[in-house]
Amino acid sequence: MTTDWLEWHHQYDASDSSLSGRLAVVRRDLRRALVEAPCDEGGSRSLISICAGDGRDVLPVLAEQDGGGQVRACLIELDPTLSQRARTTADDLGLPGVRVRTADAGATDTYLGLPPAHVLLACGVFGNITADDVRRTVATLPGLLAPGGIVIWTRAGRSTGHDPSQDVRSWFTDHGFTELSFTRPARHPFRVGMNRLDADPRPLTPGTRMFTFV
């Protein structure tokens, strides 16, 4: 059964929902990443958000950062209604450095022509794809990042039995990332990780697929 992503976003409207709690943590970590991540010679940072939805995790934070003038962001979202909401919000917040692509974030060709990201968000992705695709995506991320780039990711966990977020943490370590933070709240099942690429970036291979939603 295909998920109705427009309906899914309504869960954010409940202030005590797990999604609202996750959103607050992601925004908090993004504020930190925009301070600690490397930047280019002009002091600007490049940001990519994978499966960005309507951009509610990224856009308000960028608006706090002096109108987002020091950040060039590309939000990638396949659903045309959600991507249009993100464009409208970026315009309303006065964020000229934000581009929104209505495109498949799981295909490497979508990222061709984008500058390497100093900050990359992969939120709401890893819980909707197979474990093999998560591993493949983590292995591909160095091809999207600048040296020292920071990734913020999410994954639902479990209170008993094996927690799949622990696999994700291990895969980031295996592919040259250092963990900067890992949030595991007591009240909710979400996990939020933040990792920095300390290995050398790798070329991105065109024409390949990182993941497919299931």
Phi and psi restraints in degrees (value plus and minus 20) as a CYANA .aco file:
   2 THR   PHI     -96.4   -56.4
   2 THR   PSI     115.7   155.7
   3 THR   PHI     -92.0   -52.0
   3 THR   PSI     115.9   155.9
   4 ASP   PHI    -106.8   -66.8
   4 ASP   PSI      80.1   120.1
   5 TRP   PHI     -90.8   -50.8
   5 TRP   PSI     -46.4    -6.4
   6 LEU   PHI     -86.8   -46.8
   6 LEU   PSI     -63.7   -23.7
   7 GLU   PHI     -86.6   -46.6
   7 GLU   PSI     -59.4   -19.4
   8 TRP   PHI     -77.4   -37.4
   8 TRP   PSI     -58.3   -18.3
   9 HIS   PHI     -86.1   -46.1
   9 HIS   PSI     -39.2     0.8
  10 HIS   PHI     -85.3   -45.3
  10 HIS   PSI     -39.3     0.7
  11 GLN   PHI     -83.9   -43.9
  11 GLN   PSI     -42.6    -2.6
  12 TYR   PHI     -85.4   -45.4
  12 TYR   PSI     -40.5    -0.5
  13 ASP   PHI     -91.2   -51.2
  13 ASP   PSI     -40.4    -0.4
  14 ALA   PHI    -107.7   -67.7
  14 ALA   PSI      96.5   136.5
  15 SER   PHI     -84.4   -44.4
  15 SER   PSI     -43.1    -3.1
  16 ASP   PHI    -121.4   -81.4
  16 ASP   PSI      -8.5    31.5
  17 SER   PHI     -97.7   -57.7
  17 SER   PSI     141.0   181.0
  18 SER   PHI     -82.0   -42.0
  18 SER   PSI     -58.0   -18.0
  19 LEU   PHI     -84.6   -44.6
  19 LEU   PSI     -59.6   -19.6
  20 SER   PHI     -84.5   -44.5
  20 SER   PSI     -60.4   -20.4
  21 GLY   PHI     -83.5   -43.5
  21 GLY   PSI     -62.1   -22.1
  22 ARG   PHI     -83.9   -43.9
  22 ARG   PSI     -61.2   -21.2
  23 LEU   PHI     -79.0   -39.0
  23 LEU   PSI     -62.5   -22.5
  24 ALA   PHI     -82.8   -42.8
  24 ALA   PSI     -60.2   -20.2
  25 VAL   PHI     -89.4   -49.4
  25 VAL   PSI     -62.9   -22.9
  26 VAL   PHI     -81.5   -41.5
  26 VAL   PSI     -63.6   -23.6
  27 ARG   PHI     -82.6   -42.6
  27 ARG   PSI     -61.8   -21.8
  28 ARG   PHI     -79.3   -39.3
  28 ARG   PSI     -67.0   -27.0
  29 ASP   PHI     -87.6   -47.6
  29 ASP   PSI     -53.8   -13.8
  30 LEU   PHI     -85.5   -45.5
  30 LEU   PSI     -60.9   -20.9
  31 ARG   PHI     -77.6   -37.6
  31 ARG   PSI     -62.5   -22.5
  32 ARG   PHI     -85.9   -45.9
  32 ARG   PSI     -64.1   -24.1
  33 ALA   PHI     -81.6   -41.6
  33 ALA   PSI     -56.8   -16.8
  34 LEU   PHI     -91.5   -51.5
  34 LEU   PSI     -32.0     8.0
  35 VAL   PHI    -113.3   -73.3
  35 VAL   PSI     -61.3   -21.3
  36 GLU   PHI    -112.0   -72.0
  36 GLU   PSI     -40.1    -0.1
  37 ALA   PHI     -89.2   -49.2
  37 ALA   PSI     134.1   174.1
  38 PRO   PHI     -85.5   -45.5
  38 PRO   PSI     150.1   190.1
  39 CYS   PHI    -161.4  -121.4
  39 CYS   PSI     151.4   191.4
  40 ASP   PHI    -102.9   -62.9
  40 ASP   PSI    -197.5  -157.5
  41 GLU   PHI     -82.7   -42.7
  41 GLU   PSI     -46.1    -6.1
  42 GLY   PHI    -108.2   -68.2
  42 GLY   PSI     -18.8    21.2
  43 GLY   PHI      67.4   107.4
  43 GLY   PSI     -13.1    26.9
  44 SER   PHI    -114.0   -74.0
  44 SER   PSI     136.6   176.6
  45 ARG   PHI    -141.5  -101.5
  45 ARG   PSI     127.9   167.9
  46 SER   PHI    -124.8   -84.8
  46 SER   PSI     116.0   156.0
  47 LEU   PHI    -148.6  -108.6
  47 LEU   PSI     118.3   158.3
  48 ILE   PHI    -143.9  -103.9
  48 ILE   PSI     113.8   153.8
  49 SER   PHI    -139.3   -99.3
  49 SER   PSI      99.4   139.4
  50 ILE   PHI    -108.0   -68.0
  50 ILE   PSI     113.4   153.4
  51 CYS   PHI      30.5    70.5
  51 CYS   PSI      38.7    78.7
  52 ALA   PHI     -96.5   -56.5
  52 ALA   PSI     -29.8    10.2
  53 GLY   PHI      40.6    80.6
  53 GLY   PSI    -155.1  -115.1
  54 ASP   PHI    -114.4   -74.4
  54 ASP   PSI      -9.3    30.7
  55 GLY   PHI      57.0    97.0
  55 GLY   PSI      -3.5    36.5
  56 ARG   PHI     -90.8   -50.8
  56 ARG   PSI     -36.9     3.1
  57 ASP   PHI    -101.4   -61.4
  57 ASP   PSI     -53.6   -13.6
  58 VAL   PHI    -114.3   -74.3
  58 VAL   PSI     -69.5   -29.5
  59 LEU   PHI     -82.6   -42.6
  59 LEU   PSI     -64.5   -24.5
  60 PRO   PHI     -83.0   -43.0
  60 PRO   PSI     -53.5   -13.5
  61 VAL   PHI     -89.3   -49.3
  61 VAL   PSI     -62.0   -22.0
  62 LEU   PHI     -82.5   -42.5
  62 LEU   PSI     -55.6   -15.6
  63 ALA   PHI     -85.6   -45.6
  63 ALA   PSI     -46.2    -6.2
  64 GLU   PHI     -92.3   -52.3
  64 GLU   PSI     -46.2    -6.2
  65 GLN   PHI    -108.8   -68.8
  65 GLN   PSI      44.9    84.9
  66 ASP   PHI      33.6    73.6
  66 ASP   PSI      26.4    66.4
  67 GLY   PHI      52.5    92.5
  67 GLY   PSI      -7.7    32.3
  68 GLY   PHI      52.4    92.4
  68 GLY   PSI      -4.7    35.3
  69 GLY   PHI     -85.7   -45.7
  69 GLY   PSI     -42.8    -2.8
  70 GLN   PHI    -114.8   -74.8
  70 GLN   PSI     -12.6    27.4
  71 VAL   PHI    -147.7  -107.7
  71 VAL   PSI     107.3   147.3
  72 ARG   PHI    -123.5   -83.5
  72 ARG   PSI      92.4   132.4
  73 ALA   PHI    -135.3   -95.3
  73 ALA   PSI     122.8   162.8
  74 CYS   PHI    -144.9  -104.9
  74 CYS   PSI      97.1   137.1
  75 LEU   PHI    -121.2   -81.2
  75 LEU   PSI     108.9   148.9
  76 ILE   PHI    -135.9   -95.9
  76 ILE   PSI     100.4   140.4
  77 GLU   PHI    -166.6  -126.6
  77 GLU   PSI     109.8   149.8
  78 LEU   PHI     -97.4   -57.4
  78 LEU   PSI     -54.7   -14.7
  79 ASP   PHI     -93.2   -53.2
  79 ASP   PSI     101.2   141.2
  80 PRO   PHI     -87.3   -47.3
  80 PRO   PSI     -50.8   -10.8
  81 THR   PHI     -89.0   -49.0
  81 THR   PSI     -64.7   -24.7
  82 LEU   PHI     -86.8   -46.8
  82 LEU   PSI     -61.2   -21.2
  83 SER   PHI     -85.5   -45.5
  83 SER   PSI     -55.8   -15.8
  84 GLN   PHI     -88.2   -48.2
  84 GLN   PSI     -56.9   -16.9
  85 ARG   PHI     -79.6   -39.6
  85 ARG   PSI     -61.1   -21.1
  86 ALA   PHI     -83.5   -43.5
  86 ALA   PSI     -63.1   -23.1
  87 ARG   PHI     -80.6   -40.6
  87 ARG   PSI     -64.4   -24.4
  88 THR   PHI     -83.4   -43.4
  88 THR   PSI     -62.8   -22.8
  89 THR   PHI     -84.4   -44.4
  89 THR   PSI     -62.8   -22.8
  90 ALA   PHI     -80.6   -40.6
  90 ALA   PSI     -60.9   -20.9
  91 ASP   PHI     -85.4   -45.4
  91 ASP   PSI     -64.4   -24.4
  92 ASP   PHI     -83.5   -43.5
  92 ASP   PSI     -53.0   -13.0
  93 LEU   PHI    -107.1   -67.1
  93 LEU   PSI     -22.0    18.0
  94 GLY   PHI      49.0    89.0
  94 GLY   PSI      32.3    72.3
  95 LEU   PHI    -136.2   -96.2
  95 LEU   PSI      60.6   100.6
  96 PRO   PHI     -90.0   -50.0
  96 PRO   PSI     -36.9     3.1
  97 GLY   PHI    -104.4   -64.4
  97 GLY   PSI     -14.8    25.2
  98 VAL   PHI    -122.5   -82.5
  98 VAL   PSI     109.0   149.0
  99 ARG   PHI    -135.4   -95.4
  99 ARG   PSI     124.9   164.9
 100 VAL   PHI    -141.8  -101.8
 100 VAL   PSI     103.6   143.6
 101 ARG   PHI    -126.3   -86.3
 101 ARG   PSI     105.2   145.2
 102 THR   PHI    -105.7   -65.7
 102 THR   PSI      76.6   116.6
 103 ALA   PHI    -179.8  -139.8
 103 ALA   PSI     149.2   189.2
 104 ASP   PHI    -103.8   -63.8
 104 ASP   PSI      88.9   128.9
 105 ALA   PHI     -91.3   -51.3
 105 ALA   PSI     -33.1     6.9
 106 GLY   PHI    -103.5   -63.5
 106 GLY   PSI     -27.1    12.9
 107 ALA   PHI    -124.8   -84.8
 107 ALA   PSI     109.4   149.4
 108 THR   PHI     -84.0   -44.0
 108 THR   PSI     -46.9    -6.9
 109 ASP   PHI     -82.2   -42.2
 109 ASP   PSI     -44.8    -4.8
 110 THR   PHI     -80.7   -40.7
 110 THR   PSI     -47.4    -7.4
 111 TYR   PHI    -116.1   -76.1
 111 TYR   PSI     -22.2    17.8
 112 LEU   PHI     -82.0   -42.0
 112 LEU   PSI     113.5   153.5
 113 GLY   PHI      71.4   111.4
 113 GLY   PSI     -30.9     9.1
 114 LEU   PHI    -102.7   -62.7
 114 LEU   PSI     123.9   163.9
 115 PRO   PHI     -89.8   -49.8
 115 PRO   PSI     132.7   172.7
 116 PRO   PHI     -76.2   -36.2
 116 PRO   PSI     118.9   158.9
 117 ALA   PHI    -103.3   -63.3
 117 ALA   PSI     114.6   154.6
 118 HIS   PHI    -102.1   -62.1
 118 HIS   PSI     -47.4    -7.4
 119 VAL   PHI    -156.6  -116.6
 119 VAL   PSI     114.2   154.2
 120 LEU   PHI    -154.2  -114.2
 120 LEU   PSI     114.0   154.0
 121 LEU   PHI    -130.1   -90.1
 121 LEU   PSI     110.2   150.2
 122 ALA   PHI    -146.2  -106.2
 122 ALA   PSI      54.0    94.0
 123 CYS   PHI    -129.4   -89.4
 123 CYS   PSI     113.4   153.4
 124 GLY   PHI      55.2    95.2
 124 GLY   PSI       0.0    40.0
 125 VAL   PHI    -126.5   -86.5
 125 VAL   PSI     -75.0   -35.0
 126 PHE   PHI     -85.7   -45.7
 126 PHE   PSI     -42.6    -2.6
 127 GLY   PHI    -102.1   -62.1
 127 GLY   PSI     -25.1    14.9
 128 ASN   PHI    -135.5   -95.5
 128 ASN   PSI      -9.3    30.7
 129 ILE   PHI    -153.1  -113.1
 129 ILE   PSI     146.2   186.2
 130 THR   PHI     -91.2   -51.2
 130 THR   PSI     141.6   181.6
 131 ALA   PHI     -80.4   -40.4
 131 ALA   PSI     -58.1   -18.1
 132 ASP   PHI     -82.6   -42.6
 132 ASP   PSI     -59.3   -19.3
 133 ASP   PHI     -90.2   -50.2
 133 ASP   PSI     -54.9   -14.9
 134 VAL   PHI     -80.9   -40.9
 134 VAL   PSI     -68.0   -28.0
 135 ARG   PHI     -80.4   -40.4
 135 ARG   PSI     -63.2   -23.2
 136 ARG   PHI     -85.0   -45.0
 136 ARG   PSI     -60.4   -20.4
 137 THR   PHI     -84.2   -44.2
 137 THR   PSI     -66.2   -26.2
 138 VAL   PHI     -79.6   -39.6
 138 VAL   PSI     -60.5   -20.5
 139 ALA   PHI     -86.6   -46.6
 139 ALA   PSI     -46.2    -6.2
 140 THR   PHI    -106.2   -66.2
 140 THR   PSI     -44.8    -4.8
 141 LEU   PHI     -75.7   -35.7
 141 LEU   PSI     -55.1   -15.1
 142 PRO   PHI     -77.8   -37.8
 142 PRO   PSI     -42.4    -2.4
 143 GLY   PHI     -96.7   -56.7
 143 GLY   PSI     -30.0    10.0
 144 LEU   PHI    -125.9   -85.9
 144 LEU   PSI     -25.2    14.8
 145 LEU   PHI    -131.0   -91.0
 145 LEU   PSI     131.6   171.6
 146 ALA   PHI     -99.7   -59.7
 146 ALA   PSI     140.7   180.7
 147 PRO   PHI     -75.2   -35.2
 147 PRO   PSI     110.5   150.5
 148 GLY   PHI      59.4    99.4
 148 GLY   PSI     -12.9    27.1
 149 GLY   PHI     -82.1   -42.1
 149 GLY   PSI     130.4   170.4
 150 ILE   PHI    -131.1   -91.1
 150 ILE   PSI     114.6   154.6
 151 VAL   PHI    -131.8   -91.8
 151 VAL   PSI     113.3   153.3
 152 ILE   PHI    -131.5   -91.5
 152 ILE   PSI     106.1   146.1
 153 TRP   PHI    -155.2  -115.2
 153 TRP   PSI     139.7   179.7
 154 THR   PHI    -150.5  -110.5
 154 THR   PSI     136.1   176.1
 155 ARG   PHI    -180.7  -140.7
 155 ARG   PSI     116.1   156.1
 156 ALA   PHI     -89.5   -49.5
 156 ALA   PSI     122.9   162.9
 157 GLY   PHI    -136.1   -96.1
 157 GLY   PSI    -189.4  -149.4
 158 ARG   PHI    -155.0  -115.0
 158 ARG   PSI     123.9   163.9
 159 SER   PHI    -101.5   -61.5
 159 SER   PSI     -43.6    -3.6
 160 THR   PHI    -150.6  -110.6
 160 THR   PSI     135.1   175.1
 161 GLY   PHI      53.7    93.7
 161 GLY   PSI    -185.2  -145.2
 162 HIS   PHI     -93.0   -53.0
 162 HIS   PSI     110.9   150.9
 163 ASP   PHI    -117.2   -77.2
 163 ASP   PSI      94.0   134.0
 164 PRO   PHI     -83.6   -43.6
 164 PRO   PSI     -40.1    -0.1
 165 SER   PHI     -85.3   -45.3
 165 SER   PSI     -45.1    -5.1
 166 GLN   PHI     -88.2   -48.2
 166 GLN   PSI     -53.1   -13.1
 167 ASP   PHI     -84.2   -44.2
 167 ASP   PSI     -62.6   -22.6
 168 VAL   PHI     -81.7   -41.7
 168 VAL   PSI     -63.0   -23.0
 169 ARG   PHI     -78.4   -38.4
 169 ARG   PSI     -62.7   -22.7
 170 SER   PHI     -85.4   -45.4
 170 SER   PSI     -60.1   -20.1
 171 TRP   PHI     -87.0   -47.0
 171 TRP   PSI     -56.7   -16.7
 172 PHE   PHI     -82.1   -42.1
 172 PHE   PSI     -63.6   -23.6
 173 THR   PHI     -81.2   -41.2
 173 THR   PSI     -62.1   -22.1
 174 ASP   PHI     -81.7   -41.7
 174 ASP   PSI     -45.8    -5.8
 175 HIS   PHI    -129.0   -89.0
 175 HIS   PSI       8.0    48.0
 176 GLY   PHI      68.3   108.3
 176 GLY   PSI      -2.1    37.9
 177 PHE   PHI    -121.8   -81.8
 177 PHE   PSI     127.5   167.5
 178 THR   PHI    -128.4   -88.4
 178 THR   PSI     111.2   151.2
 179 GLU   PHI     -95.9   -55.9
 179 GLU   PSI     106.5   146.5
 180 LEU   PHI    -116.3   -76.3
 180 LEU   PSI     -53.3   -13.3
 181 SER   PHI    -181.4  -141.4
 181 SER   PSI     137.8   177.8
 182 PHE   PHI    -167.8  -127.8
 182 PHE   PSI      98.9   138.9
 183 THR   PHI    -126.5   -86.5
 183 THR   PSI     104.7   144.7
 184 ARG   PHI    -151.6  -111.6
 184 ARG   PSI      71.0   111.0
 185 PRO   PHI     -90.7   -50.7
 185 PRO   PSI     135.1   175.1
 186 ALA   PHI     -96.9   -56.9
 186 ALA   PSI     -52.1   -12.1
 187 ARG   PHI    -109.9   -69.9
 187 ARG   PSI     -40.2    -0.2
 188 HIS   PHI    -149.2  -109.2
 188 HIS   PSI     137.3   177.3
 189 PRO   PHI    -106.0   -66.0
 189 PRO   PSI     -22.5    17.5
 190 PHE   PHI     -97.6   -57.6
 190 PHE   PSI     135.3   175.3
 191 ARG   PHI    -147.8  -107.8
 191 ARG   PSI     123.7   163.7
 192 VAL   PHI    -150.4  -110.4
 192 VAL   PSI     102.8   142.8
 193 GLY   PHI    -133.2   -93.2
 193 GLY   PSI     132.8   172.8
 194 MET   PHI    -155.5  -115.5
 194 MET   PSI     103.1   143.1
 195 ASN   PHI    -152.4  -112.4
 195 ASN   PSI     124.6   164.6
 196 ARG   PHI    -129.9   -89.9
 196 ARG   PSI     115.3   155.3
 197 LEU   PHI     -97.1   -57.1
 197 LEU   PSI      92.7   132.7
 198 ASP   PHI    -126.3   -86.3
 198 ASP   PSI     -30.1     9.9
 199 ALA   PHI    -103.8   -63.8
 199 ALA   PSI     149.6   189.6
 200 ASP   PHI     -89.7   -49.7
 200 ASP   PSI     117.2   157.2
 201 PRO   PHI     -79.7   -39.7
 201 PRO   PSI     137.1   177.1
 202 ARG   PHI    -140.9  -100.9
 202 ARG   PSI     134.6   174.6
 203 PRO   PHI     -83.0   -43.0
 203 PRO   PSI     123.8   163.8
 204 LEU   PHI    -102.7   -62.7
 204 LEU   PSI     110.6   150.6
 205 THR   PHI    -107.2   -67.2
 205 THR   PSI      96.5   136.5
 206 PRO   PHI     -86.7   -46.7
 206 PRO   PSI     139.9   179.9
 207 GLY   PHI      49.9    89.9
 207 GLY   PSI       1.5    41.5
 208 THR   PHI    -139.0   -99.0
 208 THR   PSI     143.4   183.4
 209 ARG   PHI    -135.5   -95.5
 209 ARG   PSI     107.0   147.0
 210 MET   PHI    -102.4   -62.4
 210 MET   PSI     -65.9   -25.9
 211 PHE   PHI    -177.5  -137.5
 211 PHE   PSI     140.8   180.8
 212 THR   PHI    -154.7  -114.7
 212 THR   PSI     111.5   151.5
 213 PHE   PHI     -86.0   -46.0
 213 PHE   PSI     123.5   163.5
